Amino acid sequence: MISRRVTRATRALTCLWCLAWNFGSPPVPAEDLTPLDAKLPEDQETLIACKMPAGVEPPKQDRPPGDIYHYRVYIPKGYYDNPTRRYPCLFNSSPGGNAAMGAMAARLKRDRWLAVLLVESKNASYAWYQSLLSSHDDAVQRLRILEGMKFTTGLSGGARCASMHPGMRKGFRAAILQSAGFCPEREKVLAAFRENKSLMLYGTFGITDMNLHEALDVRRLVPAYTLRNVEVWQGGHEWAPAPVFERAMDWFDRKIFLEMKPDK
């Protein structure tokens, strides 16, 4: 009897092993994801765990366990005072991953912006594409983002990723490319500008930036009707300091709210 019981137990374990081999690891429990109805604290960053959208191809490498990606979100003060009010949102990518608001924080907080700070998106990673799609699709469900006021930014390799964002999801209004121009797949970038004529562009480069020559790309490669500007400041290959970011945001404010005519 003992032998037969051992045999049955062995068969059961073998079946479980075969299932794991054929179908991969079990799905990550739902409690490991941040619930969409979770109330996030105001005036601070909160780490969000979200699932990769259905139909999106997983990366060839750097695939996270359970296809779960992360972003930190900043919620402005007073977000819950008016449940119908919507807010502009800035998506940020860093070349080293774990993006932060950094020198942009004061302006974003003052103007009460949402900030989506990508975690897994970084240089030399195959997962930057899935990181943006996962974070974006979760954020637009979770947060009250103002239609037509999604901005994207990034530094260096993060800027190259940011240049792709408007072509990956609809509704982006502007890109702030810091210390780099477009990604190598320029045609995909330019297609987004042809499809969305209200898309705007701002480049920031330090005077000793190794990518300074790419400032010309920001001005010349996009269609002639695209509103764009480039600022070169006293610095190197680094995030734009707060005054430069302030001027970029002031430029967008003037173009969007004072100079541009409403679409007919």
N, C-alpha and C positions, 0 to 999 in steps of 0.2 A: 504493500500500500504506500509506504514511504517513497519508494522508487517512482510509482505512478504519479504521486503528488509533485515530486520534484520535476518530473518530465512535463507535467501540465504547467507548472510555474515557469519552467524554462521556455516552453512554447509561447506563453503569454508575454514574457519579456522580449522574446525574439520578435513577436508581432509588433510590439511597441517600438522596438529599435528600427524595424523595417519602415513603420509609418514615419518615424522621424527622419530616416534616410531619404525616403521618397518625397516627402512633403515639406521638409524643413522643420525648423523649430516651431513650437506652438505659438499662436498669435499672442502678442503682448496684451495683457489684461487691460480693460478699458480704464481701470483706475490709475494706470500709469500715464494716461493722457490728461491734460488739463481740461476739465469739463467746460463746454461752451458757455454755460450759464454761471460760471464762477465769477463772483464779484471781486474785481481786482482793486487793490488800494490805489488811491489817488496820489499824485505827486511823488511817485517812486516807480522804479522798474520792477517788473515781475517776470520770472522765467516761465515761459509757456512751452509745453510739450505737445506736439501736434503730429498727426498722421500724414504721410505722403498721400496726395490726392489719387483717387482711382484713375487708372488709365495712364499714369505717368510712368515711364520706363525707369527702373532703378538704375543708379550709377554702376558703371563697370567695376569701380573700386570705391573704397571709402563708404560702403553701405552701412548705415547705422543699424543697430539691433532693432528688429521690429519695424524698420522703415519709419522710425520716429525722429523728427527733427525738432529743433528748438529755436526760439527767439525770445528776446527780452522786450517787453512792451512798457513804454512810459505812458501813464494816464494823467492828463492835466488836472489841476485843481478845479473843482466844480463840475466834473464830468457827470455826476449823478444828479445834479440839481435840476436839470431839464432833460428828461428821458427822450425827447424828440430832437434835440440839437445834435448836429453832426460836426465833425472836426476834420481839419486837414491832417494828413499823415505823411511822415517822412520814413522811407525804407532806407536802411544804411548797411553797407557791406564793408568789411575790413579785410585787408590782405592777409592778416594773421588770424581771422576768425574772431568770434566774440566781440562784435562791433559795439561801440559805445557812443554816447552823444558827444562826449568830449567838449571841445570849444563851441559846439553848436547848442549846448544845453540851455544857456541863458536865453537865447532868442526863442527857442522852441517852447520853453516854459512860459516866457512872457506872453507869447502869442497864442498859447494854449493849443499846441500841436500834440497829436499822438506821434509816438516814435516806435518803429518796429526795427529792432536791432538783431540782425541775423547772426546766428551762432556758428553753424557748420560751414557757411560759405567762406572760403578762403583760397589763397593762392595754392596752386599745385594739387587741388582737390577735384575729384571728379563729381563731387556732390553739390557744387555750388548751384547748379540749375535746379535740382530737386529741393534744395534748401529754400530758394526764393519761392518756388511754386507752393511748397508746403506752408511756409510762413504767410505768404500773401493770401492764399485761399482760406486759411484759418482766420487771419486777421479781419478779412472783409465780412466774415460771418460773426465774429466775436465782438467787433468794435463798430461804433457808429462813425464810419469814415465818410467824409463829405465827397459826394460824387464830383469827379473832375478835379480833385485837389489832392491827388496822390503824387508825391515827389519821390525821387530816388537819388541817392548819392553814394559815394564810396571813394576810397583812396587807392591810387595806384592800380593794382589788380582788381581791387574792389570797385574802382571807377569803371574799368572795362566791363565788369559784370553788370554794373548799374546801367551802362549804355545799352545792354541787352534787355533790361527789364520791360521797357515800354512795348517791345515786340513779343514778350512772353505772356503778358496779361494786359487787358484793355483798361483804360481809365487813367493812365499816368499823364500828368500834365507837364512835368518838368524833370530834367536831370541835371544834377550838379556834379560835374566830373572833376575830381580833385587829384592833381598830379599825374594824370594820364588821359589819353583820348579814348578812342573806340577800341573795342575788341577786334581781333583779327578777322572775324566774320562780319566785315563791314556792311555787306549787302543786306544782311538781316537787320542790322541797326538802321540803315537808311530806309529800308522798307517801312519801318514803324513811323518815321517822319513823313513819308509820303502818304501813309494811311491816316495819320492824325496831324492835320495841319495846325492845330493849336498847341502841339508839343513844343516846349521851349528848352533851351540849353544854356548852361553857364559853365565855363571852365575856370579853374583856379590853378595857377602854377607859380612856384617859387622861382626867383630869377636865376638861381643856380640848380634848378631841378633838371635831372638828367633827361626827363621827358618833355622839356620845354618846347622842343620842336613840334610836339604833337598839338600844341595850342593852335597851330595853323589848321590842323585837321578839324578841330572843333568849329572853326570859323568857315572853312571852305567846303567841306565835304557834304554837309547837309543841304537840302534844297534851299533855294534863294529866299523863299517866303518864310523860312524858319527864323523865329526870333532867337538870337543867341548873342552871347557876350563872353569875353575872356578877360580875366584880371590876372596880371602878373605882379607879384608882391615880393618884398625883400625876405626871401627864405629859400629853403631847399625842397627836397622831396619829402613832403610832410603834409599833414592835415592843415587846411587853411585856418589861420588864427581867427578868433572871434570877430574882429572888425571886418575881415574879408568876407566871412560868412554873412555878417549883418548886411554888407553892401549887396551881396548876391540876393538875399531875401528882399531887400528894399527894391532892387531892380525888378524882381518878379512881381512884387506888390504893385509897382507903378504900371507895369505892362498889363497885368491881369485886371486890376480894378480901376485904373484911370485912363489908360490909353487904348485898350482893345475894345473894339465895337462888339456888341453882342451878336451871336450868330443869328442869321435870319432863317 
